[in-house]
């Protein structure tokens, strides 16, 4: 019976520590869904239109472990739109001196 109570207390302490960590990192955790799509769009745009690498290479370069639900490379407008975790981000090539930038 003592071992069972000790395990329950340990699990309770771990749960409180985890909830405390989540509370401290709440701003960063809330921003994470935006970061995944924005990173992928910006890095792919830079790889494809600034470095002028092939599309297949750039897709491998920006591949993530988390799923990308929608990916559009508009070669004519040199824009990339990525949707990941329900959030959509677009990056566009602005020119030789500016490179790629995320669009609002």
C-alpha positions in Angstrom: 0.0 0.0 0.0 2.9 2.4 0.7 4.4 1.9 -2.7 1.1 2.7 -4.4 0.7 5.9 -2.4 4.2 6.9 -3.2 3.6 6.4 -6.9 0.4 8.4 -6.7 2.2 11.3 -5.0 5.0 11.2 -7.5 2.6 11.3 -10.4 0.7 14.2 -8.7 4.0 16.1 -8.2 5.0 15.5 -11.9 1.6 16.7 -13.0 1.9 19.9 -11.0 5.4 20.5 -12.4 4.2 19.9 -16.0 1.2 22.2 -15.6 3.6 24.9 -14.1 5.9 24.6 -17.0 3.0 24.9 -19.5 1.8 28.0 -17.6 5.3 29.6 -17.8 5.6 28.8 -21.6 2.0 29.6 -22.5 3.0 32.5 -24.8 5.6 30.4 -26.7 3.2 27.4 -26.9 0.5 29.6 -28.3 2.8 31.0 -31.0 4.0 27.6 -32.2 1.3 26.8 -34.8 2.2 30.1 -36.6 6.0 29.4 -36.5 5.8 26.1 -38.3 4.0 27.4 -41.5 6.0 30.7 -41.5 9.3 28.9 -41.2 8.5 26.5 -44.0 7.2 29.2 -46.3 10.1 31.6 -45.7 12.8 28.9 -46.0 11.4 27.3 -49.1 11.0 30.7 -50.7 14.7 31.5 -49.9 15.9 28.2 -51.1 13.9 28.3 -54.3 14.0 31.9 -55.4 17.1 33.4 -53.7 19.4 30.4 -53.9 17.7 29.2 -57.1 17.7 25.6 -56.1 15.5 22.9 -57.7 11.9 22.6 -56.2 12.5 18.9 -55.1 15.7 19.8 -53.2 13.9 22.7 -51.5 10.9 20.5 -50.5 13.4 18.2 -48.8 15.3 21.1 -47.2 12.2 22.4 -45.4 10.6 19.0 -44.6 9.3 18.9 -41.0 8.3 16.0 -38.7 4.9 17.7 -38.2 2.5 17.6 -41.1 2.1 20.4 -43.6 -1.6 20.3 -44.7 -1.4 22.6 -47.7 1.6 23.7 -49.8 1.4 26.0 -52.9 4.5 27.2 -54.8 3.3 29.9 -57.3 6.4 30.0 -59.6 4.9 32.7 -61.8 4.4 35.1 -58.8 7.4 33.7 -56.8 5.1 33.2 -53.8 4.9 30.3 -51.4 1.8 29.6 -49.2 2.0 26.9 -46.5 -0.7 25.8 -44.1 0.3 23.9 -41.0 -1.5 23.2 -37.8 -4.5 25.2 -39.1 -2.5 28.4 -39.7 -1.5 29.7 -43.1 1.6 31.8 -44.0 2.8 33.3 -47.3 6.3 34.3 -48.3 7.1 36.2 -51.5 10.3 37.0 -53.3 10.7 40.8 -53.4 13.9 41.1 -55.5 17.6 40.6 -55.6 18.3 42.9 -52.7 15.4 42.1 -50.5 15.2 38.4 -50.9 12.1 36.6 -49.5 9.8 38.1 -46.9 6.7 36.8 -45.0 3.6 38.7 -46.1 1.1 39.9 -43.5 
